Amino acid sequence: MALFGNAHSIDPAQAQQEYARLLGHGEQVHAAYLLIRDTILFTDRRLLLIDKQGITGKKTEYHSIPYRSITHFAVETAGHFDLDAELKIWLSGSQAPVQKTFTKGVDIYEVQAILTQFVAR
């Protein structure tokens, strides 16, 4: 699965309220990123990818990835000509990584630290 686009951070408390129906009892959003119409949530239990589909965006796929299913991940920092940073996440049983592209305004090291915190448990 490869997902592309530019992301920027949003307030975790705002995401907590907006997506409360998707969260388990006591589950907390630690970081959230908006990707054009889609959203990425890093909770204390899982990575949640919210994919708006179609022209109107009314149809939505909620992809839940437990941190234990992440086998490894990589970050690529922005360069002089490529101004976007990238995150690649490999899941057990899948050869193609989940890919996310972050704008210059997002600290890719922060994203990597969040993943490290939860995946290394």
N, C-alpha and C positions, 0 to 999 in steps of 0.2 A: 504494500500500500504506500503510495507516495502522495503527499499532500503538499501543495505549494502555495506561496503567497507571502506577503509582508506582515509581520506582527508587531504590535506595540503593547506595552503592559497596561493593565487596568487594575483598579483598586480591588484587592481580594475581598474586602467587606462588601463591596457592591456586587461582586460575582457571587458571594455567599448568599445574598438576598435574592438575586435574580434567578439563580439556579437551585434554590432551596429544595424544590420538589425532586431533584435528581440525586440529592445527597442523602446518605444513610444517617441514622441517628447518631449525633455527635461528630459526624464527619466535618472537617474544617478545610476551607480553601486557604492554601498558603501563598499561592501566586496564580495570576490569571493574565492571559494575553488575548488580544483581539486580532483576528486574522481576516481582514476585510469583513466578511459576514460571519465567519466561523470563530469559535472560541476554544482556547486551550486552558484547562484548569488543572493545577497541581494541588491535589488534596493530600491529607495525611494518609490516605489509603490507596489512592490510584491516580492515574493520569486520565483525564476525561476530555475527549475530543468531541466538540459539538460542531457538526457539519451541516450548514444550511444548504439545501439542495434546490435546484430548479430556478427559474427566472424570478419567481416571487419570494423564494426563501421560506415558504410556509412548511414545506416538507423538511424535516430535520432528522439527521441520524446522530445518535448519542453513542459514541464508541468508548467503552470503559476498558482501560488497560491496567490490570493490577501490576504494581511495581515488581512483584516476583516473576512476572512473565518477561521482563526486560532482561535480555542476555548481555547486551552491551550498548553503549552509545558513544557518539562522537560529536564534538563541536568544532566548527570552523569559523575563525574570526574574520571580520571584514578586512579587506585589503585596500590598496590605493585605487584600483579600478573597479573592483567588486565591493560595493559599499554595504552589502548585506552579510550578516552572519548566518550560519546554518547549524541546525541540530538534526542529527540522524539517530534514530532509535531502532534497534533490532529486537524483534520479539521471538520467543521460542517457537519453533515450528514454521517460521517465515524467513525466506531468504532476502526479500526486499525490505529495506528499512522504511520506517515512517519518517518523512522529511518535513521539516519546518524551516522557513526562512524568516529571519528577524531583521527589522530595520536597524539602522545605526543607533537609534535611540534606546534600544534594549541592551542591557548588559548581559551578553551571552555567558559570561563567567558566573553571573548570578543564576541563570537558568541551569547551567552545568552543576552548580553547587546544590541547587534544589533537588535535581535528579540524584546526585551522589548521596544526599541525605536520606532519601527514601529507598533507593535501589540497594544500597549497601547494608541495609538492615539485616 
